[in-house]
Amino acid sequence: MAISNDKHAVIWTRTKDGPLKMVDLIVTPQQTRFSYTREFIDYDASYSDKHLAGGVSLLAPPQQYKTEQVTYAAKDSIPLYPRLMSMLPARNENNIQRRLYTRLLEKSDSPPKPGLDTDWEILLLSAHNGIGHLDVFRDDLVAEHYYHDSGQRHLLTSRSAYWKQIQAEIQNTVCDIDSAELLDAFGPTPSVGGMIPKILVAIPDTSHWQGEFASPGTAEVDGVKYVDVILKIEPIGYEGVLALEAHCLELHQQLGFEVPPFWLSEIDGMRVLAVKRFDRSEQGCPIPMESFYSVFAIGDKYFQSNADTNLQELAYRIARIGKVANLDVRATQQELYKRLLVALFTGNGDLHLENLSFLGGAEQVKLAPVYDPAPMRAWSRHNTRFAVPLIFDDKVGGLRENMIKLGEAYQYTKKQAENLIEELAEKTKDYVFKIETLENVPEQNKTLLMKTVKAEREKLVL
């Protein structure tokens, strides 16, 4: 008898009325299949707060599919349904949680094979209470046990096993800590992808944060209100990156963009940046959140990377989303175009499709607030103008003329695009001088960033 390669799991979510099962999930090397439960379809349809309602993906709304099976054909670089892939700790050397879980799996009685089998086991271990509203479990009994015990919280300090392990991982040193003790503090919450190491925790909701933190979901400690954040930890080799990111968050806020509260601090000699999570309502309910990358990969069978689209086409892809979701297309396109211009004026060449997200379900969705605006062009290895290609036409002119032409795709007239460039140039004219005054940023990185930004300004501004 042939052995089945099918992998089974379930997806639940948390609502104001308690946990609710969403789907039954099957994964094979060839495809991902799932179907919504009748209970979830009925509940989702009755949700009065529509921005909290949402299916597994923006492109798989339960009210459209009902109990019909949703099928996704595996791709070389995306073997799982893209929304599930985004819940995995990223495959890069800076992702703390993937390293830890991989070691734990290697020590198990039956270690999974590298590739999809390992990813699947990591998903089942880690994909609860992460970014967005999906919780993945091996079966319903595991889900019910998790929600029953999820009220247990831990106050984490710089002396805890948890933080010692984080320090060891960042510094690439050895820290021999019992895995059970570590997981008890670390929990099943996935960290976030990207170049900078990130973990999900809760911190005091006060103006002056001194570095205290607790496990995610902690609402209060000793009478002090706590708030869930993404905690970024400055990696070796990128000294100053968090000071630069905090400055760019502040600048975006001054320019009128929606920016989450953030705190820059130091814990036990390590610089950290905490950014309040905006995928949670004030009552603590999860809000659907999905990256542009995930949405495009689901909607386009040929899409596998940032290079599979360009900035002009990006505007049209957003327009197509508006045909299947309640999205203000014009507002979204114009907001994104402004972000692209600010990226040029600040040296942020890292505005890729996983640094842009949709917030909310198909019935009420918008562009997520600004996140990860670090000016990575301060490092020569990241000194690229745009992460998503700009189709540059020499016949149109230089950078200024090509950006004005790009504005047409984002529903700006030529005159509006010209005025916007001039407006943002004026509002960011002091940027390079403020960069020069930042502490904890190496001089060579300041110099490169200022040189790069000045060169771009000369091409953009008349």
N, C-alpha and C positions, 0 to 999 in steps of 0.2 A: 504494500500500500504506500502510495506517495505521501510524503510529509508536506503538509501545507505550510507555505511561507507567510500566510496571513498574520498580521499583528492586529490585535483588538484593543480598543480603549474607549473611554467615554469622556465627554466634555461637559462640564457643569459651569454655572455662573452664580454669582451672588447678587441677590436683589434685596430691596428694602423689606421684603417679606420672608427672606431666608434663602438658602441655597436651592438651586433649581437645575435639574438635569436638562441639557440642551440637545445633545446628539449621541448616537452610537457611531463609532469610528472604526474603519477597517483600512489598513495600510499594507500594500504589497510592494515588491520592487518595481512594479509597473504603474501603480496608481494609488491614489487616496480616494476613499469613498466614505460619505457620511450622510445621515438623514436626521432631520429634526424630530424630537418627540412631540406628540400632540399637546402635552402639558406646556411645553415651552412655546409652541406656536400660539396657543390661546393666551398665555400670559403676556408674551411680547406684543400681541395685538391690543391688549388692554392697558398697556403701560401708558400712564398719563404723561410722564416725563419722557418725551420722545427721544431726547439726546442720549438717554441711558439705554434705550432699546437697541438691539442689534444682533445679527446672526454671527456665524463663525467668521464671515468676511463681509465687507461692504458690497461685494459682488455676489453674495449668496444670501440675500435677505429671506428670512423664514416665511414672510407673507407671500413671496413669489414662489419659492420652492415647495412650501408646505412639507408634506412627508415624502416628496419625491427625492430620490437619491442624488446627491451632488457628487460628481466624479472629476478628478483632476489627474491627468496623465503625467507621470514623473518625467523630469528633465535631468540632463547630466548634472548640472550644478544645483538643481532644486528637486531632490528626490521626494520630498514631502510637500503637502499642500503649503504654499508659501506663507500663509498666516501662521501655521504651526512651525515652519522653519524659523520664523522671526522670534519664536519663543525659546529657541535653543540658545544656550550660551555660545557666543560667537567663536568661530575657529581661528583665534589669533592668540599670539603669545601673551597678550595683556589681559586675557579674560580669566579672572581668578577662578570663577566657579567651574568653568569647563575643566581646568587643570585638576581641581579638587575632586570633582565627580568622576573624571576619567581614572584617577588614582584609586578611588574607592571601588570602581567597577573592576579594575585590574586585579584587585585583591579579593574579589568575590569568588565563590566556589565555581561558578561557570561564567567566566568573563565573556562579554559579547564580542563578536568579531568587529574589527574596525569598519567604519563606514556607517551605513544605515542602521545596522543592529546597535551600534554604540550610541548613535544619535537618538534612537528610539528609547533606549533605557535611560539616557540622560533626560529626555523629555518627560518620561513618566516620573522621574525623581524630582525634577525641578520646576515643572510648568504649572505652578499654583501661585496665585496672588502676584503675578507679574504685571508687566505693562498691558493695559487693556482689561478686558472683562472675562477672558477665557481661563478655565482651570482644567487641566488634563489629568486623568487618573487611569490606572490600570483597569479598574472596574468600579461599580457603584458602591461596594462595601468599603473600598479604600477611600472613596470620596466622602461617604458618610462619616467615617472615622476621622478624616481630616477636619471636616467642618465641626465635628463635635469637640475636637481638641484645639481648634484654632484660636480659642480665647486665651491660651497660655502665651504670655509675652516675657521677654527677657531684657533686662537693662544691661547694655553692653558698655564696657569701659575700656580704656587703653590698657588695662591690666588683664582683660578677659582673654580666654583662649582664642576667641573669635578674632580679636584685633591683632594678637600676636601672630596668628596665621596670615592675616592680611599683610602685615608688615613683612613677614618672611617672603610672601609671594612677590610683593612689590620689589623687595631688595634682592630677590633670587637667592635667598639663604634657606637653610634647613630649619624647620620648626616641627619637632616631633610631638604632635598633639593627637590624642585619641580621637578617632573619626566620629565616634558616637557623640562625644562632647562637642566637637566642632559642628556637626549637623544640628545638634540641639539648639545651638545659638544661630547658626547660619540659616536654618530652616529650608523649606523647599522653594523659596522665592528666587526666580532666575535673575541673574545680573543682566546688564544691558550691553549690547555690542558696541564696537567702536575702538578707536585707538587708545583712548584714556580708560584705565580700569574704573569700573563703576559697580556699586552695590546698592541695593534697596534697603533703606533703614528708616527709622523715625527719629526726629530730633525735637527739642523744645521749640515751641512756636513763639519765640521771643525775638526782639530786635538784635540783641547781642548774644550770639551763640558761642559758647565756650568749648564746644567739641564733644558734649555729651550726646550719646545716641542709644537707641533701643531697637529691638527687632521690628520689622515692618508691621503696621497695623496697630501699634501701641497708641492709644488715645490719650493717656495721662500717666504721669509718674509723680508721685508725692504731691498731688494737687496741681502740677504744672501740665498744661495742655501740650501734647506732642502732635507733630504733623509728619506725614510720609514724604520722603524726599528720595531723589537719586543722589547718591554720594559719590562724587568723582574724586579720585586719588591721583595726585600728581606723580607720573611715572619718571623713573630715572631716564635721563636723556631728553626730557621735555620740561626742564625747569622753567617756570614762569608761565606755562601754558594756562594755568587756572586763573592767574591774575589777569592775563590777556582776555580770557573768556568772560570773566566777571565784568571787565571794563566794557566789552562788546555787548553784554546783556544790558548793562546800564545805558549804553548808547542807544540800543534799539528801543528801550523804554522811553528815553527822551524823545525819540523820533516818532513816538505814538504807536509802536507795535505792541501787541499783547505779549507780555513777558512774565513768566512765573516769578514769585519771590525767590531770592537766592541768598546764600550766606557763604562768605569766604572765611576760612579759619585754618587752624593748624591743630592736629592731634598727634601728640607724642612725637613731635619733630617732623611730621608729614603734612604737607599742605593739602587741603581738601576744599572742595566746592560742593555745597548742598543746594539742590534745586528742587523746589516744591513740585510734587507730582500733580499734573493737571488732568490725569486720567482717573481722578476720584472726585466725586461730588462732595459738597460740604458735609453731607451726612455719611460719607464714607463708602457710598456705592460706586462700583467700578463703571467707568465710561468706556465704550468701545474706542479703540485707537489702533490705527493700522497705517503702516508706512506706505508712501507712494510706491516703493519697490514691490511690496507685497501685493498691492492692488493691481499694478501693471502686470506682474508676473502671472496673476490669476487670469486676467482678462486677455492676455496675449500669449499664445502658445509658443511664439518665437522669442519672447523676452527672457533674458537671463542675467543681464548686467546693466550698469549705468550707461555703458557704451551702446546699448541697444535702442537708445532714443537720443534726442537732442533737445536743446532748449526751445526751439521753435515747435517741435512736435509735442513737447511737454504741455504746452498750452492747449493743443487740440485733444490730448488725452484727458485733460481736466474737463474739457467740454463734453466729452463722451461719458464721463462719470455722471455729469448732470442729467443724462438721459435715463439713468437707472437709479439715481439717488436724489434726495431732496437737498441739492447743493446750489448755493448762489454762485454760479459759474463766473460771472463777471467780477464779483467781489473777490473770489478766490484767485482768479488769474491776475488781477491788478495788484493784490496784496503780494503775490509771489514775485511779480516783476519788480516791485519795490525792494523786496528782500535780495533779489539778484543784484540790483544796483548797489545796495548797501554792502553786499559782499565784495563788490569791486572796490568800493571806497574804504573798506576796512582790511582788505587782504585775507578774506575768508574764501579760500579755494576749495573748501571741503563741504559745500552745500550739495551733498549727494542725495539720492532718493530715499535713503534711510534716515536722513536728517530733516525730512519733510513728511508730515503725516496728516491723515484725516482723523478728526475727532468726532465721535458720535456714530450712530447707526444709519442705515440707509434712509430712514424716515426723517432724520434731522442731523445733517453732517456739516462740518465746516473745516477750514484749515486749522490745524493745531497751532498753539502759540509757538513763538520762536524758541528753539533749543539748539544746543551745540553750535553756537556761532563763533567758536574760537578762530582767530586769524592764523590759520596754519601755514600761511605763506611766510611766516617768521622763520620757518625751518626750510632749508634749501631742498630737502627731499620731498617736501609737500608744496613747493612753489609752482602750483598750477592755477591758472586763472579760474577755470570752472571744472567741477567734478563731472558734470553732465556737459557734453560737448556743445559748443556754440558753432553753428555752421557759418563760418566767416567768409563773406563775399567781398573780395577786393574791389569789385566793380561798384559796390555800394559806397565804399570809402574805408575809413579806419574804424577803430573801436567805437568811438562816439556814434558814427553813422550806422554801424551794425547794431548797436544797442537800441538806437532809435527805431530802426527797422524791426528789431525783435519786439519792440513795444506794441506794434500793430497786431501781432499774434495774441497779445495779452489784452486786447481791446482798448488800447490807447491810440489816440490820433498822433500824428507826427509832432504836432505842436505840444500836445500834452506830455509826450515822452521827453521832448526837449526841455520843457519847463520843470519836469520832475527831476531830471538830471541836474539842472542848475540849482534847484531847491535843496536836493540832498548834498550837493557839493558845498553849498553855503553852510548847511547844518553840520557838516563833518569836517569843516576846514581846520578845526583845532585838534583833530584826532591824532595826527603824528606828534604834535607837541605834548599831548597827554601821555602817549605811549612812552615818550622819552623820560617822563617823570615816574613811571611805574617802578616799584621796588620788586626785587626777587625775579626780575627778568634779565637774563644775560645780555650784555651789551651787544654781542654779535647778532643776537636775534632781533633786538630792537632796531639795530642798524639796517638789517636786511628788510624787515617789515616796513620801516619808514621809507627806505629807498623804493621798494616795490609799490607802495601806496602812492607816493609822489609821482612815480612814472605813470601809473594808471590815471591819476588825476589830470596829468598833462594831456593825456589822450582823450579824456572824457569832457573836459571843461574848456570852453572857448576863452 
